Amino acid sequence: MIARLRTLTTRWTTLVPVLAVVLLVLTWGRDLPVAVVVLVTVVLAGSVLAAVHHAEVVAHRVGEPFGSLVLAIAVTVIEVALIVTLMVDGGDKSSTLARDTVFAAVMITCNGVVGVCLLVASLRHGTAVFNPEGTGAALTTVATLATLSLVLPTFTTSTPGPEFSSVQLTFAALSSLILYGLFVATQTVRHRDHFLPVTRQGEVITADDHAGVPSSRDALISLGLLGLALIGVVGLAKGVSPTIESGVEAAGLHQAVVGVVIALLVLLPETIAALRSARRDRVQTSLNLALGSAMASIGLTIPAVALASIWLSGPLVLGLGATYMVLLALTVVVGSLTVVPGRATPLQGGVHLVLFLAYLELAINP
């Protein structure tokens, strides 16, 4: 039965990226009827799942913490593609889309994913154990990136509104890339052991006993299919983007909900991967995935939209409002108190989940 399930998984994750590219060629630049939009949406969701599956194969081949890095970058490429695609077609209505999506990714990962993983691990194993040095470094970088990119624009005076001037936006983009690059170097080279799972006695776990390591051939095939899946996601998102925006508008919801939908779509598969690690008592891997995604979301999305703003005609609003700034500050404080001991109980997981639910409530009813 297990072998049959593996074969089935291999087949659909191979077929869906190819199907996505074929469907992209057939639908590119055309007005799509409702039935085709539904089909494209299903294939788009399948492409996201297939992309992260193949990223997991590559990640398992290269090992931790490189694996978490591969997943985070793959998911962020999808997110950036969706944001830029919607901004190109959205005009002034999409001026806050990058801000809303990046902030949604931070809230989903730092509160939703972290909260549910801590809760699952602590309920299953008594306490959730992780390395405070690596996790603290990741949280510090996320907090700095979020403040520089999403908080400061609200208080600058060079341009009216919560926007950066061209010079300020360039500085924010370069700073994001530099900080993300420094973190990657720290995670993968200088202090790799800080980001590896630990035992309950604090010993670093260097071996992965979950499954056999894929062969180089399998990893290369997955790398190629990952590229096809990402191309499919980027192209198909352009076809369904008008439907997403019109659906949110028809439901009478705030425009920020579009950002939440995008972030939930691209982060759902990674959330599943983080939950798997939490169930196996590899909480550090779960936190690497969550905080790494938040960091990549800011560190790669902000430079991408800054570059895209050169040819986009509408404004680029990055500054958060007062309500969201309070939520961000509370998330940083709570996250810091969670990280310091290196252990967490169901209480810490519950606190993070409540913050996540508060964010969802305020996104729907601002």
N, C-alpha and C positions, 0 to 999 in steps of 0.2 A: 504493500500500500504506500509506504514512504517513497519507494523508488518511482511508483507511478505518479505521485504528487510532484516529485522533483522533475519528472519528464514533462508533465503538464505545464509546470511553471516555466521551464526552459522554452517550451514551444510558444507560449503566449507572449513572453517577454522578447522573443525573437521576431514574432510575426507583427506585433503591434507597432514597433518603430518603422518597419517597412510599410505597413498599411498607412501610417500617419503621413509618410512622405508621398505615397501615391495619392492619398486623399488631398494633400496640400496642392499637388500639381493640378488635380481636377477642379479644385474650388478656388484657386488663387484669382483674386481680382473680380469675383462674381458676387452678385447679390444672392444670398442663400435663403431658400424657403425654410419654414420652421422644421420640417422633417430632417433636412440636411443639417441644420444647426444642431439638432439633438444628436445626430450621428457624429458630427464633428466634436461636440462636447464630450461624448463618451470616449472617442478615440483620443482626444486631448488628455482626459483624465488617465486613460490607460497608458499614454505616452509618458506622463509624469511618473506613474508607478514603475513603468519599465525602465525609465532613465535612472531612477534611484536604485532599482534592483541591480542594474549593471554597474552603477557606481559602487554599490556594496560589494560586488564581485571583485572589482578592481581594488577596492579598499581592503578587502580580506587578503588579497594577494600581497599588498605592500605592508599590511600590519598597522597596529596602532603606534603613535597617534596619527600617522599618515592617512589611515582609513577615514577617520572623522573629518580630516581636512578635505579629502576627495569628495565626500558626501556634501559637506558644507558648500564647497565651490560649485558643485553640480547643481544643487538646489538654488544657489544664488544666481547662477547664469539663467536659469529658468525664470526666476523672479525679475531680474533686470530686463529680460526679453519681454515679459508680459507688461512691465511698467512702461518701457519705451514705446512698445506697440500701441498701448492705450493712449499714451500722451500724444503720439503723432496724430492720431485720429480724433482726439477729444477736444482740441482747442483750449479755450479758457476754462472750460469745465474741468479739465484734468490738471489744472495748475497745482493742486494740492495732492495729486495722486501719489507721487513719489514719497512725500512726507507721510501720508496716511499708511502706505504699504510698508515702509521701513519701520514706522512706529508700531504697526500691527505685528510685524515680525518680531520686534523686540519684546512686546508684551506676551505674544504667544510662546516664544521660546523661553524667556526668562521667568515667566510665571506659569503658563500653561504646561509646557513640556517639563520644565524643572519640577513643578509642583506634582504632576501626576507620576513622574518617575520616582521622586522621593517618597511619595505616598505608597506606591506599589512595592518598592524595595524595602521600606521600613515595615510594612505590614507583612511582607513575605519572609523577611529575614531578621526582624527585630529592630534593627537600625540600618540606615543607609550610610555606607562608609565610602569616603572619597578622599582625594588628596587636596587639602586646603591651599597648598602653594600654587598648583597649576590652576585650580578653579578660581582662586582669588585673583591671579594674574589675568585670567580671561574676563572676569567680571569687571575688573578695573579698566581694562581696555574698552569693553562695551560701554561702560558709564562715560568714559572720556569721549569716545566717538559720538555717542548719542547727544551729549551736551554740546560739543562743538558744532554738530551738524543740525540738530533739531531744536535746541534751546536758544543759542546765541542769536539766530536770525530774528527772534522776537524782540530783541533788545537793541539791535544795531540801528543806526540813524542815517546811514549813507543813502539808503533808498527807502521810500515809503512802504509801510506794511511789513509783515514778517518775512522779508526777503533779503538775501545777500546781494551786495554789489558784485560786479564781475571779478574784482580783485579778491574780495572776501570769499566768493564761491570757489575761485581757483585755489586759494589757501586751504579751504575746508576739504576740497577734493584731494589735494596733494597730501595734506595731513592724514586723511583717512587711509590713503594708500601706504604711506610710510608706517603708520602705526600697525596696520594690518600686516605689512611685510615683516616688521619687527616681531610681532607676535608669532607669525608662522616660523620665523627663524628660531625663536625661543622654544616653540612647541616641538619642532622637528629636529633641531640640531643641538643647541647648547644645553637645554634642560628638558630633554625628551622624557626623562623618568618622572617628571612632575605631572605628566599627563597620562600616565599609565594607570590601569586599575590597581587597587591595593587590597590586601587581605584585611581581616578584622584586627590583625596584629600590626598593621601598618607596613607590611612588606609588599614591595612592588611585584605585580604579576606580569611577567614578560612573555609568557606563552599563552596562546589562545587555544583552549581545549574545546571550543564550541563545534568546530567542523574542520575537515581537511582543507588545506590551503589549495585554492584553484591553481591549475597549471598555467604556465606563461601563455600558452595558446588560448586557453579559456579567457584569461584576463585581456588579451589583445582583442579577441572577438567581442567581449563585453565593452571594451573601449570604443570599438567601431560602432556597435549598436547604440552605445550611449550618445555618440555624436549624431546618429540618425534620429534618435528620440528627441534630442534637444532641438534639432532643426524642425522636426514635426511640431513640437510645442510652440516654438516661436511663430511659425507660419500659421498654424491653426488658431492660435490665440488672436491673431489679427482678424480672422474671419468671424469669430464669435464675440469680439470686443463690443460691437454695437449692441448686441443682445444683452450682455452683462449690464451695461450702463442703462439701457432702456428699462430693463427689469427692475433695477434698483430704484429708478425714477418713478416707475409705475407703482411700485409698492409704497411710495411716499417716504422712503428711507433717506437718511443723510448720505451725502456723497462719500463720506469716509468709509461707508460700508463696502464700497467697491474695493478699497485697499484691504479691508479685512478678508473679503472673499478671495482675493489674489493670494494673500499670505497664507490663509488656511489651505488653499489648493496646493501650493507648492511645499508646504511644511507638513502636510498630513503623512506622506510616506516616511519622512524622516522621524516624525513622532513615533510611528510604529517601530522603526529601528531602535530608537532610544528606549522604548518600552521593553523590547526584547532584551536589551542589555540590562535594564533594571531588574527584570525577572531573573536573570542569570547572576545577579549580585555584582554586576560590572557597572556600578553607578558612575564611576569616573568617565567611562565611555559615553554614557547617557548625557552627562554634563558637557563633555567635549562637543557632542553633537548639538546640544541646545545652544550653549554660549557661542560655539563656533559659527553656527548659523546666524545668530544675532549680529556677531561681529562682521561676518562676511556680507550680510545684508546691508550694513551701513558702509563698511569699508570699500565695497565694490559698487554698490548701487549709487551712492552719492557721486563718485567720479564719473560713472556712466551717464547719469542724468545731467551732470555739469557739462560733459562733452556734447550730449544731445541738445542741450539748451542753445548751442551755437546756431542750429538750424531750426529749432522750434520757435514759433512766433509768440506763443503765449508766455505769461509770467511763470516763474518757478518759485512757489511758496514752500518754504521748508520749516518755518518757525511754528512750534506748537502753541496751542492756547493754554491758558492758566490751568484748566482742569487736567489736561494731559501731562503738564509739567509736574503737577502734584503727584500724579500716578507714577511718573518716571522716577521722581525723587524717592517716593515710598518704596518702589521696586528696588532701587539701589541700596537703600538702607536695610530693608528686609533681606535682600540677597547677601549683603555683607555679613549680617548677623548669622545667616544660615551657613555661610562658607567657613567662617573662622574656626568652629570646633572640629571640622572634618567629619562630623557625624550628624545625622538628622533623624528625627522621629516623625511619625505621622502628623504631628502638629505643624512642623515647618512646611510639609507638603500641602497641608490644608490652608495655611496662610497664603502661600503662593497661588493656590487655585482660587481663593476668594478674590485676590487682586486681579486675576485674569477674568473672572466673572464680572467684576466691577468694571473692567475695561470694556467688555462686550456690551454690558448694559448702557454705558455712557456712549458707546459708538452708535447704538441703535436709538437711544433717547438722550441726545446731548443736553 
